[in-house]
Amino acid sequence: MRKAFLELHIAVLLAGFTGVLGRLITMNEGMLVWYRMLITAVTLWIVMLLTKKIRRIGWKEAVKISGIGFLAALHWIFFFASIKYANVSVGLVCLSAVGFFSAILEPLINRVKINLIELLFGLLSVFGIYLIFHFDTQYKLGITLGIISSFFAALFPILLKLSMNKTNMQTVLTWEMTGGFIALSFIMPVYLNFFPVESLLPSMNDFLWLLVLSWLCSVVAFQFSLNALKKLSVFTVSLSYNLEPLYGIIMAFVIFKENKEMNEGFFLGLTVVCFTLILHMFMLKKKSARKNNLEANP
C-alpha cells in the first residue's frame, strides 16, 4: 500500500512538472504538442506490443478514441500557450476551472442532474481566476487561453471514460495518443501558416526536454497511475491528482522564481483556489466515508 501511494504521488508530481517543461521547451505550443504526441504514441506502441497489453478494437471505436485524442491535443496546445503567453503559475491556476466545466459538461453528456455542490466549487475556482484577471491585466491573454484549455481538459476525460468501459486503459491511451497525433498532423500546415516557425526540428536541448515530457510525464506517469490503481481506489487516485496544479506552482516558484513576478491579485486568487480545493477534497472524503459506512452497514 505504501508503495502504491509513493507511485501515485510520483505520477502527480510528474504531471505537475509538465508546466515547467512547457516553459523550458522553446518551441511554440503547436510543435511542442505534435512532438510530444509523436514520441508518446511510438513509445506506447512499442511498450504495449512487447508486453502484450494492447487489444484489438473495431475501427469505429478507434476513430472515436482518436477524436478524443484530438481534444486532448487541443487541451495541451492551449495549456502550453497559456504558459508561454503568461507563465507556469498562471497556466496551472487556470486548470482549476476544470471543476466548473466538468460540473456542467458531465451531466449534459451523461444526461444526469447537475450537482449543485460541484457547480458551486467550480464557480469559486473561477472566482479565484477572476481575481487574478482583475488585478493583473498583463496576463489577460494567458488566462483566456488557460480557461479554454480547462474546457477541453474537462471534456475529453468524460468522453474517454465511456471508451474505457469497452477495453483496457492501455489500449485506450495508445489509440488516444496515436489518433491525436494523426489529427494534429492534418491541421499543422494550417497552424504553421498562422504561426510560422524558423525550424520544424527541435534543438538538441528542446529534444531532450521533449523526451522527458513524453517518457516521464506521459508514459511513466501513466504506468505509475495504473500501478497505484491496482492497490488504491479510483477515488483516491482522482483526489490526489487535484494536487497537480499546486505541485507545479511550487516547482515554478522554486525553479523560475515566479513568485517574485506576481502581485497581490495573483496570491489572493491562488488563496481562493487553494481554499476551494482543500474544502472540496474534505467534502469528497466525507462523502466517500459515508458511502463506505452505508455499504458496510446496509
C-alpha positions, -999 to +999 in steps of 0.1 A: +000+000+000+028+024+009+045+017-025+012+024-043+009+058-026+045+066-034+040+057-071+007+077-072+024+109-059+053+105-082+028+104-111+011+135-098+045+152-093+054+143-129+021+157-141+028+189-123+062+191-139+047+194-174+041+231-168+078+237-160+087+218-192+063+240-212+085+269-202+118+251-207+110+240-242+114+269-266+093+255-294+058+270-299+029+252-284+017+235-316+050+219-325+056+211-288+024+191-286+029+175-320+063+161-310+050+151-276+022+130-291+045+115-317+071+104-292+045+092-267+025+073-293+055+055-308+068+046-273+034+033-262+030+011-292+064-005-286+059-010-249+023-023-252+031-047-281+062-061-262+041-065-230+011-078-250-013-054-233-027-039-265-061-053-275-078-053-309-107-028-312-131-021-341-123+008-365-153+027-353-140+026-317-105+035-329-119+066-348-139+076-317-109+074-294-087+092-320-112+120-320-110+122-282-072+123-286-075+154-308-095+171-280-066+161-256-042+177-281-062+209-281-061+210-243-024+207-243-019+233-271-040+259-252-023+249-219+012+254-231+001+286-250-012+299-217+022+292-201+041+309-229+018+340-230+017+343-192+038+319-170+037+285-155+018+295-123-010+313-142-014+284-166-017+259-138-041+281-117-064+282-148-066+244-147-087+248-115-116+259-139-118+222-149-141+216-120-166+242-132-167+229-168-169+192-155-199+201-133-217+213-164-205+191-192-207+157-174-244+160-166-252+172-201-233+144-218-244+116-194-279+131-191-280+133-153-289+160-129-263+188-122-246+185-088-251+220-073-223+215-048-198+206-075-210+236-095-205+259-065-169+247-060-163+252-097-177+288-095-154+295-065-124+284-086-135+306-115-138+335-090-102+329-079-091+331-116-112+363-120-094+379-091-060+373-109-075+386-142-090+417-125-059+427-106-032+419-132-043+425-168-009+417-182-019+380-181-052+386-198-043+365-230-026+338-209-056+334-186-081+333-216-060+306-232-058+287-199-096+288-195-101+274-230-075+247-221-096+239-190-127+234-211-110+207-232-094+192-201-129+187-187-144+174-219-120+147-232-118+126-199-157+124-198-158+110-233-127+088-227-144+073-196-171+058-219-145+041-241-127+026-210-158+005-203-152-014-236-114-021-234-084-018-212-068+016-203-035+007-221-053+003-254-074+034-250-044+056-241-023+042-270-050+049-295-058+083-279-021+095-284-020+079-319-053+095-330-044+128-315-011+129-333-026+119-367-054+145-364-030+172-353-007+164-383-036+172-406-041+207-392-004+215-386+001+230-422-028+255-415-015+261-379+020+268-392+007+292-418-007+314-390+021+307-365+052+301-386+084+287-371+121+291-381+127+254-380+105+223-379+132+204-360+137+209-323+171+220-310+191+193-291+181+210-258+144+210-267+146+174-279+160+162-246+132+181-227+106+166-251+119+131-242+114+140-205+079+153-212+069+123-233+086+095-214+085+106-178+054+129-177+033+108-201+044+071-203+060+066-168+033+088-151+006+067-167+022+034-157+026+046-121-010+057-120-021+022-133+001+005-106-015+027-079-050+018-092-043-018-085-039-011-048-059+021-043-094+032-051-102+053-082-115+080-057-081+082-040-062+085-073-086+112-087-084+131-054-046+130-054-045+145-090-061+176-076-027+184-062-011+186-097-015+224-101-002+230-065+029+208-072+035+226-105+032+261-090+056+252-062+081+240-087+077+272-108+083+293-077+115+273-069+129+269-104+118+302-121+112+324-090+078+332-105+066+343-070+086+375-075+067+383-107+033+381-091+013+409-074-012+407-046-041+398-070-024+365-080-019+354-044-054+364-035-068+344-064-045+315-056-057+315-020-093+313-031-084+284-055-064+265-028-092+270-002-118+257-027-095+227-035-090+218+002-127+222+010-137+201-020-112+173-010-125+174+025-162+171+014-153+143-011-135+123+017-165+128+040-189+117+012-167+086+005-166+077+042-204+080+045-208+058+014-185+031+028-204+031+061-236+026+043-222-003+022-207-019+054-240-015+073-268-018+048 
